[in-house]
Amino acid sequence: MKAFDLHAQTLLQTILSARRDVRGNRFQGTPIEDEVLRKILEAAISAPSVGFSQPWKFVIVKDTSKREAIYEEFVRENAKAAKLFSEDSLYSTLKLEGIKESALNIAVLYQKPTKTVLGQTTQKKMGEYSVVCAIQNLWLMARAYNIGVGWVSILRPKRVKKILEISDDYKLIGYLTLGYVDKFLDEPELLKLGWENKKTIDEVVEWV
C-alpha cells in the first residue's frame, strides 16, 4: 500500500479547504467531459460503506424537462422556507440552487437492504451514512477537477423520486448540481455574508 508524503498531505488539505457549496449564480453551463465525470463517480464509489454493502446509486439528470420539474418543486418548497426566515431579510437575497444553470444534476440514492447487513443491525441508518460518505468523496474529487457542486436540500424526496421515476427500493439522500464555475469563493458564501460564524476546533472537540 502506498505511503503518502508531505506534498500529498498538503495537497489534500488544500482541496478540503477549497471545497465550496456552489450556487446557480456561479455555474457557467460548460459540459462536463464524460471521462472527468467517470473519475468523479469512481471517487464516490471508493467511499467506505458499512459491511462493504455499497448501497449507493447515482442518477445523472440532464433532461431539461425533468430539471424544470425539480426546479418548480424547489420554488414551492423555498416559498415555504422563506416564511420561516421572514424576519431575516438576507434569506430572500440568497441564491440557494443551480438546478437549471449547472451542467448536470445527480440524484444520489440509498438502496434499501433486502437482507441483514453487517454493521447495520443496531444502527439502522449506517447504510444511509455510507451514501453521505460517497457524496463527500464525489464533492472533493469534483473540486480537484475545478468543478463546483451544490447540494439542494429544499426538496421533498418523494416528489423528486416521482419526477425521476425512481422505485420505492431506493431512498433519496442528496440532490446535487455539478458544473464548471466562473470562480470559487475564498470563503464559504454564508460565512462571507455573515449568516453564521465558523466554529473553531476548541468549540467542537472534547477530550474525555
C-alpha positions as CSV (number, residue, x, y, z in Angstrom):
1,M,0.0,0.0,0.0
2,K,1.3,3.4,-1.0
3,A,2.6,5.7,1.8
4,F,1.9,9.4,1.2
5,D,4.4,12.2,1.6
6,L,4.1,15.8,2.8
7,H,3.2,17.1,-0.7
8,A,0.2,14.7,-0.9
9,Q,-0.9,15.7,2.6
10,T,-0.7,19.4,1.8
11,L,-2.5,19.0,-1.5
12,L,-5.3,17.1,0.2
13,Q,-5.7,19.7,2.9
14,T,-5.8,22.4,0.2
15,I,-8.6,20.6,-1.7
16,L,-10.5,20.1,1.6
17,S,-10.2,23.8,2.5
18,A,-11.2,24.9,-1.0
19,R,-14.4,22.9,-1.3
20,R,-17.5,25.0,-1.6
21,D,-21.2,24.6,-1.9
22,V,-21.8,26.3,-5.3
23,R,-25.0,28.2,-6.2
24,G,-26.5,28.8,-9.6
25,N,-25.0,32.2,-9.9
26,R,-21.6,30.7,-10.2
27,F,-22.2,27.9,-12.8
28,Q,-21.1,28.5,-16.4
29,G,-23.1,25.7,-18.1
30,T,-20.0,24.3,-19.8
31,P,-20.5,20.5,-20.3
32,I,-18.5,18.1,-18.1
33,E,-16.4,15.7,-20.1
34,D,-17.5,12.0,-19.8
35,E,-14.1,10.8,-18.6
36,V,-14.0,13.5,-15.9
37,L,-17.5,12.6,-14.7
38,R,-16.4,9.0,-14.6
39,K,-13.4,9.8,-12.4
40,I,-15.7,11.8,-10.1
41,L,-18.1,8.9,-9.8
42,E,-15.3,6.4,-9.3
43,A,-14.1,8.6,-6.4
44,A,-17.7,8.4,-5.0
45,I,-17.8,4.7,-5.0
46,S,-14.5,4.4,-3.3
47,A,-16.1,5.7,-0.2
48,P,-16.4,3.5,2.9
49,S,-19.6,1.6,3.4
50,V,-20.9,-0.4,6.4
51,G,-20.4,-4.1,5.8
52,F,-19.0,-3.3,2.4
53,S,-22.6,-3.0,1.3
54,Q,-22.0,-0.2,-1.3
55,P,-25.7,0.8,-1.1
56,W,-25.4,3.8,-3.4
57,K,-26.9,4.6,-6.8
58,F,-26.3,7.7,-8.9
59,V,-29.0,9.0,-11.3
60,I,-27.5,11.5,-13.8
61,V,-30.1,14.1,-14.7
62,K,-29.5,16.0,-17.9
63,D,-33.1,16.1,-19.3
64,T,-34.3,19.7,-19.3
65,S,-38.0,18.9,-18.6
66,K,-37.1,16.8,-15.6
67,R,-34.8,19.5,-14.3
68,E,-37.6,22.1,-14.8
69,A,-40.0,20.0,-12.8
70,I,-37.4,19.6,-10.0
71,Y,-36.8,23.4,-10.1
72,E,-40.6,24.0,-9.8
73,E,-40.6,21.7,-6.7
74,F,-37.7,23.8,-5.3
75,V,-39.6,27.0,-5.8
76,R,-42.7,25.7,-4.0
77,E,-40.6,24.4,-1.0
78,N,-38.4,27.5,-0.9
79,A,-41.5,29.7,-0.6
80,K,-42.5,27.8,2.5
81,A,-39.0,28.1,3.9
82,A,-38.9,31.8,3.3
83,K,-41.8,32.3,5.7
84,L,-39.8,30.6,8.4
85,F,-37.0,33.2,7.9
86,S,-39.3,36.1,7.3
87,E,-37.6,38.2,10.0
88,D,-34.2,37.8,8.3
89,S,-34.0,40.0,5.1
90,L,-30.9,38.2,4.0
91,Y,-32.7,34.9,3.2
92,S,-34.7,36.4,0.3
93,T,-31.4,37.5,-1.4
94,L,-29.8,34.1,-1.3
95,K,-29.4,32.0,-4.5
96,L,-29.9,28.6,-3.0
97,E,-29.7,26.2,-6.0
98,G,-28.4,25.8,-9.5
99,I,-30.7,23.2,-10.9
100,K,-31.1,24.7,-14.3
101,E,-27.8,26.6,-14.6
102,S,-25.5,23.6,-13.8
103,A,-24.1,21.2,-16.4
104,L,-26.0,18.3,-14.9
105,N,-27.8,17.2,-11.7
106,I,-27.2,13.9,-9.8
107,A,-29.8,12.2,-7.6
108,V,-27.8,10.2,-5.0
109,L,-29.8,7.2,-3.7
110,Y,-29.6,4.7,-1.0
111,Q,-30.7,1.2,-1.9
112,K,-32.8,-0.2,0.9
113,P,-31.4,-3.6,2.1
114,T,-33.2,-6.9,1.4
115,K,-31.1,-8.8,3.9
116,T,-29.4,-8.2,7.1
117,V,-26.3,-6.0,6.7
118,L,-23.1,-6.5,8.7
119,G,-22.6,-3.5,11.0
120,Q,-26.2,-2.2,10.4
121,T,-28.0,-4.4,12.9
122,T,-28.0,-1.9,15.7
123,Q,-27.6,1.5,14.0
124,K,-30.1,1.2,11.1
125,K,-29.0,4.4,9.4
126,M,-25.4,3.4,8.9
127,G,-26.2,2.5,5.3
128,E,-27.5,6.0,4.6
129,Y,-24.4,7.5,6.3
130,S,-22.3,5.4,3.9
131,V,-24.0,7.2,1.0
132,V,-23.2,10.5,2.6
133,C,-19.6,9.5,2.6
134,A,-19.8,8.8,-1.1
135,I,-21.2,12.3,-1.7
136,Q,-18.3,13.8,0.2
137,N,-15.8,11.8,-2.0
138,L,-17.7,13.0,-5.1
139,W,-17.6,16.6,-3.9
140,L,-13.8,16.6,-3.2
141,M,-12.9,14.9,-6.5
142,A,-15.1,17.3,-8.4
143,R,-13.2,20.2,-6.7
144,A,-9.9,18.6,-7.7
145,Y,-11.1,18.9,-11.3
146,N,-12.2,22.5,-10.7
147,I,-15.9,21.5,-10.9
148,G,-18.4,23.0,-8.5
149,V,-21.0,21.0,-6.6
150,G,-24.2,22.2,-4.9
151,W,-26.4,20.2,-2.6
152,V,-30.0,21.2,-3.0
153,S,-31.8,20.2,0.2
154,I,-35.0,22.3,-0.2
155,L,-36.8,19.5,-2.0
156,R,-39.3,16.8,-1.0
157,P,-37.6,13.4,-1.6
158,K,-40.8,11.7,-2.6
159,R,-41.6,14.3,-5.2
160,V,-38.1,14.1,-6.6
161,K,-38.4,10.3,-6.9
162,K,-41.7,10.6,-8.6
163,I,-40.3,13.1,-11.2
164,L,-37.3,10.8,-11.9
165,E,-39.4,7.6,-11.8
166,I,-37.4,6.1,-9.0
167,S,-38.8,3.0,-7.3
168,D,-39.5,2.5,-3.7
169,D,-36.5,0.3,-3.4
170,Y,-34.4,3.5,-3.1
171,K,-34.3,6.5,-0.8
172,L,-33.1,9.9,-1.9
173,I,-30.1,11.0,0.1
174,G,-28.9,14.0,-1.8
175,Y,-29.7,16.0,-4.9
176,L,-26.6,17.6,-6.4
177,T,-25.8,20.1,-9.1
178,L,-22.5,19.9,-10.9
179,G,-20.7,22.2,-13.3
180,Y,-17.7,24.4,-14.1
181,V,-17.8,27.8,-12.4
182,D,-16.7,31.3,-13.0
183,K,-14.8,31.2,-9.7
184,F,-14.6,29.5,-6.3
185,L,-15.1,31.9,-3.4
186,D,-12.2,32.2,-1.0
187,E,-14.6,31.6,1.9
188,P,-17.9,29.8,2.2
189,E,-20.6,32.1,0.9
190,L,-22.8,32.0,4.1
191,L,-19.7,32.9,6.2
192,K,-18.9,35.8,3.9
193,L,-22.5,37.1,4.2
194,G,-22.5,36.8,8.0
195,W,-25.2,34.1,8.1
196,E,-23.2,32.0,10.6
197,N,-19.7,32.2,12.1
198,K,-17.1,29.5,11.6
199,K,-16.6,27.3,14.6
200,T,-13.1,26.6,15.9
201,I,-11.5,23.3,16.8
202,D,-11.8,24.2,20.5
203,E,-15.5,24.7,20.2
204,V,-16.2,21.3,18.6
205,V,-13.7,18.9,20.2
206,E,-14.0,17.5,23.7
207,W,-11.5,15.2,25.4
208,V,-12.8,12.6,27.8
